[in-house]
Amino acid sequence: MPLIRWEPFREMEILRRQMDQLFSDLTVAERGNSETSTSPITAWVPAVELSDNGSELLLRVEIPGVEAKDLDVQVTQDAVSIVGEHRYQKHSQSNAKVHSEFRYGKFTRVIPLPTKVQNQQVKADLKDGILILTLPKLEQEQNKVFKVNLGESQNATGSIEAVSNTQPNI
């Protein structure tokens, strides 16, 4: 019986390649447009940035190449849903070969909000591939103040009690 040399690093490299292939297979989606090449592309969702300015939330969504007519934005008091499509634009040359790394197709993104908002008064602006939503908070959410009381108990542990108090901003 011949001896076979064990090479642990080779086996680790094989395992790494298999894991890379597994994750690659999970993120690949077929392009549903017959006008483009049939090579697989990576599915995507737009990146978002959410900031709290005190009286309102500011949501920025990065959607380059998507026009306003291809977007459906719905806002509830608790979440924002964005559905859209980045459409493939047919080139004028009929026999031209195209190598494209752009992502085309439909996308959906639901962003849960940390506080309730006035969904009837949302302002939207789409400029330079960035969708900006200004989401005013509900009045009761804006004025929410929590008072924390630290009391001493008999076994020397502190207890925390939160009390809701609504006071107008001054």
Secondary structure, 3 states (H helix, E strand, C coil): CCCCCCCHHHHHHHHHHHHHHHHHHHHEECCCCCCCCCCCEECCCCEEEEEECCCEEEEEEECCCCCHHHEEEEECCCEEEEEEEECCCCCCCCCCCCCCCCCCEEEEEEEECCCCECHHHCEEEEECCEEEEEEEECHHHHCEEEEEEEEECCCCCEEEEEEEEECCCC
